[in-house]
């Protein structure tokens, strides 16, 4: 018998777990976006907007903010913040060149066809428009999406799963991809896009901060410094800004 808790875990595995509060890690990701891309007055589409935390943040800079979310319940929560379309990333119900910025925060690893999703994002921005992507780094030592073991999903962070050969990792994590840089490049190769920036970000450690502020501050200082060294390649996520040609 499937319990409500099991169903909720399965949903989190398939779609990711949305954040219900705005925390330092999210603010840092937003600040990094603004370092490379002005948001003021631009038409912004947040694909996979969850319950709308980034929608509210984007509204600080622009009155033209739109969300897209596949899950009906999450879309309902987010629609209290901004207009939200319920659709798949691979088939956006928008006209060509109808938004200026497309934002995908930890979304592409969950869609059925990641290349198609990026192609659709490229379609709905004009020349000079931008696509911003955060997505899991295969070189990060922990798999953060949980694993399936003996037919049951186990939530948590699992050490070195991402370092297994692909056929073994995919058995444990069939619900979410993780990307090397060559993997990521292949998803938009041949599309009319150029790379404005590619980097890596380490975690925000917001959960650690709630339990041990001193430890979280130390981890942030040390690991954020590594983002400017060759060890950045072991960060939690890729951070990519693309411009439509």
VEXDREN-2710 file (C-alpha; in Angstrom, 1 decimal):
% VEXDREN-2710
k/r/px/py/pz
1/UNK/0.0/0.0/0.0
2/UNK/1.3/3.4/-1.0
3/UNK/1.1/5.9/1.9
4/UNK/0.8/9.7/1.5
5/UNK/4.4/10.0/2.7
6/UNK/5.6/7.5/0.0
7/UNK/3.7/9.5/-2.7
8/UNK/5.2/12.7/-1.5
9/UNK/8.7/11.3/-1.7
10/UNK/8.1/9.9/-5.2
11/UNK/6.9/13.3/-6.3
12/UNK/10.0/15.0/-4.8
13/UNK/12.2/12.4/-6.6
14/UNK/10.6/13.0/-10.0
15/UNK/10.2/16.8/-9.8
16/UNK/12.6/17.9/-7.1
17/UNK/11.6/19.4/-3.7
18/UNK/10.5/23.0/-3.9
19/UNK/11.7/25.5/-1.3
20/UNK/9.0/27.2/0.7
21/UNK/11.2/29.9/2.1
22/UNK/13.8/32.3/0.6
23/UNK/17.2/31.5/2.0
24/UNK/20.8/32.7/1.6
25/UNK/21.7/30.0/-1.0
26/UNK/18.9/31.2/-3.3
27/UNK/19.8/34.9/-2.8
28/UNK/23.4/34.0/-3.7
29/UNK/22.3/32.3/-6.9
30/UNK/20.2/35.3/-7.8
31/UNK/23.1/37.7/-7.1
32/UNK/25.3/35.6/-9.4
33/UNK/22.7/35.9/-12.2
34/UNK/22.7/39.6/-11.8
35/UNK/26.4/39.8/-12.0
36/UNK/26.2/38.7/-15.6
37/UNK/22.7/39.8/-16.6
38/UNK/20.6/42.8/-15.8
39/UNK/17.1/41.9/-14.9
40/UNK/15.5/45.3/-14.6
41/UNK/12.4/45.7/-16.7
42/UNK/13.0/42.5/-18.6
43/UNK/10.3/39.9/-19.4
44/UNK/11.4/36.9/-17.2
45/UNK/10.1/33.3/-17.5
46/UNK/10.9/30.9/-14.6
47/UNK/10.6/27.3/-15.9
48/UNK/9.9/24.8/-13.1
49/UNK/9.0/27.7/-10.8
50/UNK/7.9/25.4/-8.0
51/UNK/5.9/27.3/-5.4
52/UNK/7.2/30.6/-6.7
53/UNK/10.1/31.7/-4.5
54/UNK/12.2/33.0/-7.5
55/UNK/9.1/34.6/-9.0
56/UNK/8.8/36.8/-6.0
57/UNK/12.5/37.6/-6.1
58/UNK/12.3/38.5/-9.8
59/UNK/9.5/40.9/-9.1
60/UNK/11.9/43.2/-7.3
61/UNK/13.4/44.0/-10.7
62/UNK/10.6/43.6/-13.2
63/UNK/6.8/43.8/-13.3
64/UNK/6.8/41.2/-16.2
65/UNK/7.4/37.9/-14.5
66/UNK/5.9/34.6/-15.6
67/UNK/6.2/31.1/-14.2
68/UNK/5.8/27.7/-15.8
69/UNK/5.2/24.5/-13.6
70/UNK/4.2/21.0/-14.6
71/UNK/2.7/20.1/-11.2
72/UNK/-0.8/21.4/-10.6
73/UNK/-0.5/21.8/-6.8
74/UNK/2.7/23.7/-7.0
75/UNK/1.4/25.9/-9.8
76/UNK/-1.5/26.8/-7.7
77/UNK/0.7/28.0/-4.9
78/UNK/3.0/30.0/-7.3
79/UNK/0.0/31.6/-9.1
80/UNK/-0.7/33.6/-5.9
81/UNK/2.6/35.4/-6.6
82/UNK/2.7/35.7/-10.4
83/UNK/0.9/34.3/-13.5
84/UNK/1.8/30.6/-13.9
85/UNK/1.4/28.4/-17.0
86/UNK/1.0/24.6/-16.4
87/UNK/2.9/22.9/-19.1
88/UNK/6.1/21.0/-19.9
89/UNK/9.4/22.6/-20.6
90/UNK/9.7/20.8/-23.9
91/UNK/6.6/22.4/-25.2
92/UNK/6.2/26.0/-24.1
93/UNK/2.8/27.6/-24.8
94/UNK/4.4/30.9/-25.7
95/UNK/5.1/32.8/-29.0
96/UNK/8.6/33.1/-30.4
97/UNK/10.7/35.8/-28.9
98/UNK/8.1/36.6/-26.3
99/UNK/10.3/36.8/-23.2
100/UNK/13.8/38.3/-22.6
101/UNK/15.2/35.9/-19.9
102/UNK/14.5/32.2/-19.3
103/UNK/15.5/30.8/-15.9
104/UNK/15.9/27.1/-15.2
105/UNK/17.0/26.4/-11.7
106/UNK/17.7/22.7/-11.1
107/UNK/15.1/21.8/-13.7
108/UNK/16.7/20.2/-16.8
109/UNK/17.8/17.1/-14.9
110/UNK/14.1/16.2/-14.3
111/UNK/12.7/16.8/-17.8
112/UNK/12.1/14.0/-20.3
113/UNK/14.1/15.7/-23.1
114/UNK/16.7/18.2/-21.9
115/UNK/17.9/19.2/-25.3
116/UNK/14.3/19.9/-26.5
117/UNK/13.7/22.0/-23.4
118/UNK/16.7/24.2/-24.1
119/UNK/15.7/24.5/-27.8
120/UNK/12.2/25.7/-26.6
121/UNK/13.9/28.2/-24.3
122/UNK/15.9/29.5/-27.2
123/UNK/12.8/29.8/-29.3
124/UNK/10.9/32.0/-26.9
125/UNK/13.8/34.5/-26.4
126/UNK/14.8/37.1/-29.1
127/UNK/18.3/37.7/-30.4
128/UNK/20.2/39.1/-27.5
129/UNK/17.9/37.4/-25.0
130/UNK/19.3/35.0/-22.4
131/UNK/18.9/31.6/-20.8
132/UNK/20.2/31.0/-17.3
133/UNK/20.7/27.5/-16.1
134/UNK/21.7/25.8/-12.8
135/UNK/21.9/22.1/-12.9
136/UNK/23.7/19.2/-11.1
137/UNK/27.4/18.6/-11.6
138/UNK/28.4/15.0/-12.1
139/UNK/31.7/15.7/-10.3
140/UNK/30.1/16.8/-7.0
141/UNK/30.9/14.0/-4.5
142/UNK/27.4/13.7/-3.3
143/UNK/24.2/12.7/-5.2
144/UNK/21.6/15.0/-3.7
145/UNK/18.5/13.6/-5.4
146/UNK/18.3/10.4/-3.3
147/UNK/18.5/6.9/-4.7
148/UNK/16.3/3.9/-5.5
149/UNK/17.4/0.7/-3.8
150/UNK/15.4/-2.5/-4.1
151/UNK/12.5/-0.8/-5.6
152/UNK/12.2/1.9/-2.9
153/UNK/13.2/5.5/-3.0
154/UNK/15.6/6.7/-0.2
155/UNK/15.8/10.5/0.3
156/UNK/19.2/12.0/1.2
157/UNK/22.7/12.8/0.0
158/UNK/24.7/9.7/-1.0
159/UNK/28.5/9.8/-1.3
160/UNK/30.3/9.0/-4.6
161/UNK/27.2/7.8/-6.4
162/UNK/27.9/10.3/-9.2
163/UNK/31.3/8.7/-9.6
164/UNK/29.9/5.3/-10.6
165/UNK/29.9/4.2/-14.2
166/UNK/26.8/5.6/-15.9
167/UNK/24.9/2.4/-16.2
168/UNK/25.2/1.8/-12.4
169/UNK/24.4/5.4/-11.5
170/UNK/21.3/5.4/-13.7
171/UNK/20.0/2.4/-11.9
172/UNK/20.3/4.1/-8.6
173/UNK/19.2/7.5/-9.8
174/UNK/16.8/7.0/-12.8
175/UNK/14.9/10.1/-11.8
176/UNK/17.5/12.8/-12.2
177/UNK/20.5/13.4/-14.4
178/UNK/23.9/14.8/-13.4
179/UNK/26.1/16.5/-16.0
180/UNK/29.7/16.8/-16.8
181/UNK/30.7/19.9/-18.9
182/UNK/30.8/17.8/-22.1
183/UNK/27.4/16.4/-21.3
184/UNK/26.0/19.9/-20.8
185/UNK/27.6/21.3/-24.0
186/UNK/26.0/18.5/-26.0
187/UNK/22.5/19.6/-24.8
188/UNK/22.8/22.9/-26.6
189/UNK/25.3/22.1/-29.4
190/UNK/24.1/23.3/-32.7
191/UNK/21.5/25.7/-31.2
192/UNK/21.7/29.4/-31.9
193/UNK/23.3/30.1/-28.5
194/UNK/26.6/31.4/-27.3
195/UNK/28.2/31.0/-23.8
196/UNK/28.3/34.2/-21.8
197/UNK/29.5/32.4/-18.7
198/UNK/30.0/28.9/-17.4
199/UNK/31.0/28.3/-13.8
200/UNK/30.3/26.1/-10.8
201/UNK/28.6/26.9/-7.4
202/UNK/29.0/25.1/-4.1
203/UNK/26.0/24.6/-1.8
204/UNK/24.4/27.3/0.3
205/UNK/24.5/25.2/3.4
206/UNK/21.3/26.7/4.6
207/UNK/20.3/23.6/6.5
208/UNK/23.7/23.5/8.2
209/UNK/23.2/27.2/9.1
210/UNK/20.0/26.4/11.0
211/UNK/21.9/23.9/13.1
212/UNK/25.4/25.3/13.4
213/UNK/25.9/28.9/12.1
214/UNK/29.6/28.8/12.8
215/UNK/30.1/25.6/10.8
216/UNK/28.0/27.0/7.9
217/UNK/30.0/30.2/7.8
218/UNK/33.3/28.3/7.7
219/UNK/32.1/26.0/4.9
220/UNK/30.8/29.0/2.9
221/UNK/34.1/30.9/3.2
222/UNK/36.2/27.9/2.3
223/UNK/34.1/26.4/-0.5
224/UNK/33.1/29.7/-2.1
225/UNK/36.8/30.6/-2.3
226/UNK/37.3/27.3/-4.2
227/UNK/34.9/28.5/-6.9
228/UNK/37.8/30.7/-8.1
229/UNK/40.3/27.8/-8.3
230/UNK/40.6/24.7/-10.4
231/UNK/38.7/22.9/-7.6
232/UNK/35.6/24.7/-8.7
233/UNK/34.9/21.7/-11.0
234/UNK/33.7/19.7/-7.8
235/UNK/31.0/22.3/-7.1
236/UNK/27.4/21.3/-6.5
237/UNK/26.0/22.8/-9.7
238/UNK/26.9/24.2/-13.1
239/UNK/26.0/27.8/-13.6
240/UNK/25.5/28.7/-17.2
241/UNK/24.4/31.9/-18.9
242/UNK/23.6/31.6/-22.7
243/UNK/22.8/34.4/-25.2
244/UNK/20.5/33.9/-28.2
245/UNK/22.2/34.6/-31.5
END
